[in-house]
Amino acid sequence: MLLWPDTSTSLLSIRPAQSGDDHFFQQLFAANHSYFANSGLPQPLAQQLLRQQYQLQQQSYQQQSPCPQVYLILLQQQPVGRLILARRPDFLHITDLALLPDFCGQGLGSELMTGLRQYAQQQQLGLQLLVEQQNDGALQFYRRHGFQCRGLEGNHFQLYWSPDVVSNLVAG
């Protein structure tokens, strides 16, 4: 289980997901995939496609990581996002990091990344994730947080952050 840094000044927190959180996770998925609602399809069909895509995403995540650690991201105790991690021997794989669109661009993602990097550094683990090649915003975000591209995996960039890089920067 991820031990979140204790920062009494932060209004951001995470907790392990519970079965009742799935409704929020579906809403989060819908908010971040608004093209279904804006597709011009009849509402019932758009809703059905959205549910199917959400289910496919969950199945894909389960195939990638049979025992993921799923967290609800909270701002002032209100749900604003989700974090899914998979522990590997030498790194944590960030399977998903998603915030409601209204909470993007406010520094919450950066605060989450800072907490994840602190935790990974304490555990002497790297952080790894995949970003779609056409997702320039996410790619820039992770590069700002010290991630480097290790190659391509399908149509995704494989990004990696290492605590060794931080140690070398501090020592040098």
C-alpha positions in Angstrom: 0.0 0.0 0.0 1.2 3.5 -0.9 2.1 5.6 2.2 1.3 9.1 1.2 3.7 11.8 2.5 2.2 13.5 5.6 1.8 17.1 4.6 -0.4 19.0 6.9 -0.5 22.0 4.6 -2.0 20.0 1.7 -5.7 19.8 1.0 -5.0 16.8 -1.3 -5.1 13.2 0.0 -5.5 9.7 -1.3 -7.1 6.6 0.1 -7.5 3.0 -1.1 -10.5 2.7 -3.3 -13.6 1.0 -2.0 -16.4 -0.8 -3.8 -18.6 2.3 -3.6 -16.1 4.4 -5.5 -16.8 2.7 -8.8 -19.7 5.1 -9.5 -17.3 8.0 -9.2 -14.7 6.3 -11.4 -17.4 5.9 -14.1 -18.2 9.6 -13.8 -14.5 10.4 -14.0 -14.1 8.3 -17.2 -17.2 10.0 -18.7 -15.8 13.5 -17.9 -12.5 12.7 -19.5 -14.1 11.1 -22.6 -16.7 13.8 -23.5 -16.4 13.0 -27.2 -19.1 10.3 -26.7 -21.6 12.9 -25.4 -20.6 15.3 -28.2 -20.6 12.7 -31.0 -24.1 13.4 -32.2 -25.2 9.9 -31.4 -28.5 9.4 -29.6 -28.0 9.7 -25.9 -28.8 6.1 -25.0 -26.3 4.8 -27.6 -23.6 7.3 -26.5 -24.1 6.2 -22.8 -23.9 2.5 -23.8 -20.7 3.1 -25.8 -19.2 5.0 -22.8 -20.1 2.2 -20.4 -18.5 -0.4 -22.8 -15.3 1.7 -23.2 -15.1 2.1 -19.4 -15.5 -1.7 -18.9 -12.9 -2.4 -21.6 -10.5 0.0 -19.9 -10.9 -1.8 -16.6 -10.4 -5.2 -18.3 -7.2 -3.9 -19.9 -5.9 -2.6 -16.6 -6.6 -6.0 -15.0 -4.7 -7.7 -17.8 -1.7 -5.4 -17.3 -1.7 -5.7 -13.5 -3.7 -8.5 -11.9 -3.3 -7.0 -8.4 -3.3 -3.2 -8.9 -3.4 -0.7 -6.1 -6.3 1.6 -6.8 -6.6 4.9 -5.0 -9.3 7.6 -4.8 -7.8 11.1 -5.0 -9.5 13.6 -2.7 -9.4 17.4 -2.5 -10.8 18.6 0.8 -12.3 15.1 1.2 -14.2 15.4 -2.1 -13.3 12.9 -4.9 -11.4 14.5 -7.8 -9.5 11.6 -9.4 -8.1 8.2 -9.4 -4.6 6.7 -9.2 -3.8 3.1 -10.2 -0.4 1.6 -9.4 1.2 -1.8 -10.0 4.2 -2.8 -7.9 7.0 -4.4 -9.8 10.4 -5.6 -8.3 12.3 -2.4 -9.3 9.6 0.2 -10.0 6.0 1.3 -9.6 4.0 1.3 -12.8 1.5 4.1 -12.9 -1.3 2.4 -14.7 -3.7 5.4 -14.5 -3.6 8.9 -13.1 -6.8 10.8 -13.9 -8.4 14.0 -12.5 -11.7 15.5 -13.2 -11.2 18.2 -16.0 -12.3 21.0 -13.7 -9.4 20.2 -11.4 -6.7 20.1 -14.1 -4.2 22.9 -14.3 -4.4 23.7 -10.6 -1.2 22.0 -9.5 -2.9 18.9 -8.2 -1.2 16.6 -10.7 2.2 18.1 -9.8 1.5 17.6 -6.1 0.6 14.0 -6.8 3.8 13.5 -8.8 5.9 15.0 -6.0 4.3 12.6 -3.5 4.8 9.6 -5.8 8.4 10.6 -6.4 9.1 11.0 -2.7 7.5 7.6 -1.9 9.4 5.9 -4.8 12.7 7.5 -3.7 12.2 6.3 -0.1 11.5 2.8 -1.4 14.4 3.0 -3.9 12.0 2.3 -6.8 11.6 3.9 -10.2 8.4 5.1 -11.6 7.2 3.9 -15.1 4.2 4.7 -17.2 2.9 4.7 -20.8 1.7 7.8 -22.6 0.0 7.8 -26.0 2.2 9.4 -28.6 -0.4 12.0 -29.5 -0.9 13.1 -25.9 1.4 16.1 -25.9 0.1 17.6 -22.7 0.7 14.4 -20.7 4.1 14.0 -22.3 5.1 17.5 -21.3 3.7 17.1 -17.8 5.8 14.0 -17.1 8.9 15.4 -18.7 8.6 18.4 -16.4 8.6 16.0 -13.5 11.8 14.3 -14.5 10.5 11.4 -16.6 12.6 10.3 -19.6 11.5 8.3 -22.7 12.8 4.8 -22.8 11.2 3.8 -26.1 8.0 2.9 -27.7 5.5 0.3 -26.8 2.9 0.1 -29.5 1.5 3.6 -29.9 2.7 4.7 -26.5 5.9 6.3 -25.2 7.4 4.3 -22.3 8.4 6.9 -19.7 10.6 6.3 -16.6 11.7 8.2 -13.6 14.6 6.9 -11.4 15.6 7.9 -7.9 19.2 7.4 -9.0 18.9 10.5 -11.3 17.8 12.5 -8.2 20.6 11.1 -6.1 23.1 12.0 -8.8 21.7 15.5 -9.2 22.0 16.1 -5.4 25.5 14.6 -5.2 26.8 16.4 -8.2 
